[in-house]
Amino acid sequence: MKNKFVLSAIFLFVCFSNVFAQKAYTGNEAFARVQTERNRADELIDSKYGPAQIKNGMRILKNTLMFLDSVPIKQLAVGYTTLWYQRSDIDRDLACGYALLNQKDSAL
């Protein structure tokens, strides 16, 4: 019984260990990742698309904000102003998305 528990715990640790690990980024790599995600979202946040695509683009931007809020990236951003200001660019992109969805209060 104890062996099954230990094996189960090891199995779960091995399966989910990559969820907790984050790649060590340089400032340029982090900036490139954020910019790539902004470009992906920018293609979807457009008046020619429907609400589903716009919401998908906004989801990408919100996930990118979570990436920027992670401790290692915040520490990098302190010394790398271009990365630091990506947050305000993403906030502006989100405001555009909310405006396209007629959610004026959220856009402001």
Buried (B, 14 or more C-beta within 10 A) or exposed (E): EEEEEEEEEEEEEEEEEEEEEEEEBEBEEBBEBBBEBBEBBBEBBEEEBEEEBBBBBBEBBEEBBEBBEEEEBEEBBEEBEEBBEBBEEBEEBBBBBBBBBEEEEEBE
